[in-house]
Structures are given as structure tokens and as C-alpha cells.
Amino acid sequence: MTRQIQHVTLTFVLAFVFWLLLVGSVTGQEVVAGLLVAAAVAALNADRPPVLAGLRLSPMAPVAFVLYLVTLLRALLRANLDVARRVLTPSLPIRPAMVRVKTSLRSDLGRLVLANSITLTPGTLSVDVDDDAVVVHWIDCAPGTDLEAATRAIAADFERHLRGFLT
């Protein structure tokens, strides 16, 4: 199958599944309406660059996705507690800095998910995605922190699991 046919097919299937999830019933009318809407969405997006082109479909992809979600939840909890501690204890240092976090993810989707994961974590905010790096505003960057240490601290855990289902 060519890439465009794969893109249209995947768009159709995802739009149809999304439709079924939204309507919450599987009556004949809803299925027919869902098929028509999914076909229209797929046709209208046929000539656009595929958003999900960076998706890696493999038997281990679901496992990597679940591990990514667990890592994200753990990072969210840890970061929320850290920011709350800084708010409740004003004497704790806040050393904001802009850091470039290197990434080995090559697809637009992979970089987007990484940047959003970083932004969701309190204390960090993705400002820009530039080639192989994400520019991040970090609330507590110790003086003399090098690029590799910043990458490990901010994105390494996310990226390790993202590589399992994104390119």
C-alpha cells in the first residue's frame, strides 16, 4: 500500500472509532452516519501531510505506550509535589533558565508528544521545537548544568518510552 492509501485508511478508521465513542450506541443509523462522516474526514485530509506518520506500529508499541503513560503520571506527581513545595517554602531557590533538550525522535508527532509531555509537567514549559532539540523554560536549573544533564533530567524517561511507539 502506498503511504497515501495508508494515511487515508488510518484516518478513516480513527474517525469512525472516534465517532462510535462519541455517540455511545451502535444502531444502524449511527453506524451509517459514522461511516459517512469518517469517509468525508478521510477524503478531506487525503492530500494533507499525515499527522500520524511518526506512529510506529509493532507488537511492543502498546506496552511502550502504557510504560510512557506510567512514566508521565509519575513525572507529573513528582513535579507537582516539587512546585507545591517551592510555593509553600519561599526560601527554596528558583533558578529559571532556558535549556535546549536534545531529542533523538525524528517525526513531527514524536517531537510534539515529547514537547507536550514536558509542558504538562509543572516547572517546565516547552517554548520551541527546533530540529533535534526542544527549547524548555525550566524552573530550577542548577548553575553549571550541561546539556546532557538537562536532557536526562527533563526528557530522557519520556523519550525512552516514546521511541517504542513513535519515530
N, C-alpha and C positions, 0 to 999 in steps of 0.2 A: 504494500500500500504506500502511496506517496504521502509525504508529510501533510499536504493539504487535506487529503481524504481522512487521514488520522485525526487531524485537528477538527474537521467538521464533525466526524463521528463522535469524538470525545465531547465536543461542545454540545451536540445533540443529546447524548446520554446524560451528561451532567445537568443540562437544563431540564430534561424530563424527570430525573430523580428529584431535583430541587422542586419542581412543580408538584410532584406527588407528596413530598414532605410538607409543602405549604398548604395544600388542600386538605390533607389528612384523611382522604377517603379514596377508595378505588372503584368508583362507579363507572359505568360505561361512558357517560358524558365527560367525566373528569379525565379519563384516560385519553379520549379523543381530543379534548381541548388541550391537554398536556402535550400530546404528540404534535398538534398543530403549532402550539407556541414554541416547543423545542425545535421544530423544523424551521420556523421563522427566525429564531435566535441563531441557529446554526448557519442558515443561509445569509443572514445579515453580517455575520462575523467571518464568513469564509475567506475573504480577501485580506483580513487583518492579520498582523503577526500573532501567532499563538501565544497566549499568556502562560499556558501550562506546558510550554515546550521544555522547560527545565525539569519536569517531573520524571523521576526515574521509577519505572515500573519493574519491580523484581519481587521474588518471593519474600525477601527480607525487608522490603520497603515498609510494610505495616508495622513491623517490630521496631524499625528505626523511628517511625513516626510516633509510636507510643513512648519510646525512650526519650524522644525530643520533648514531648508534652510533659513527661515527668521532670525532665531537666528544667524546662521553662517554669513549671509550678514551683520547684524547689528554689530556683533563682528569684522568682517573684516574692516568695515568702522571706528569703534571706535579705533581699534588697529592701522590702517594706519594713522589716524589723530594723535594719540599719538606718534608714531615713527617719523612722519614728524615734529611734534613739538619739539621732542628731538634733531632731526638733525638740525633744524633751530635755536634752542636755546641751544647752547652748555653748558650753565650754569646749565641746568636741570640735576638732578642726574641720573646716570645709575648705578644701583646696581645689576649686574648679579648674578644669583645663580642657582644651580641645585636643583630642588624640586621634591619630589615624590607625584604625584597626585593620590589619591585613586579612584578606579572606582568600581562600582557595576555591570558593564557589564561583562558577563561570556563568551560570544562567542568570538572566534578569530576575526570574522568580526566586532563585536561591538567595540572591543578594537582597531582594525585597523582604523575604521572610526573615533573614538574619537581621536586617536593619529594624524591622518591626519588633522582633524579639528583644533587641537591645532597647528600643524606645519604650516598650511595655515595662521594662524593669526599672523601678524607681531609682533615681540617682544617675541615670544615663539617658541621653537623648541623641538619636541619630540625626545628624544635620545634613549630611550629603553622602551619596554613594558615588565614588569616583574610581572607575576601572576595578582594580583589585583591592580597594580599601573602602571602609565606611568611616566617615568622619563623625566622631562621637564627642558630645559635651559630657564630661564625667565629673560628678560632684566631688569626688575625693581622689585626686591623682597625687600620689606622694611625689615630692621633689626628686628628680633624677630617674623617674620611671621611664624605661626604654620601651620601644615599640613592641618588642616581643612579649615583655611582661604585661603591657596593656592589653595586647591581643589575648593572651592567656586569661587574664582576669575578667575581661568583658565578654569575649565571644568564643573562646575555644570549646567550651562544653556544648554550646548551641551548634556550632559548626560541625563538630564530630558526628552528631546525630543527624543533622540536616543532610550531610553527604550521603547518608543511607537512602534517602528518597528524593533528593534534589541534586542537580548537577551544578 
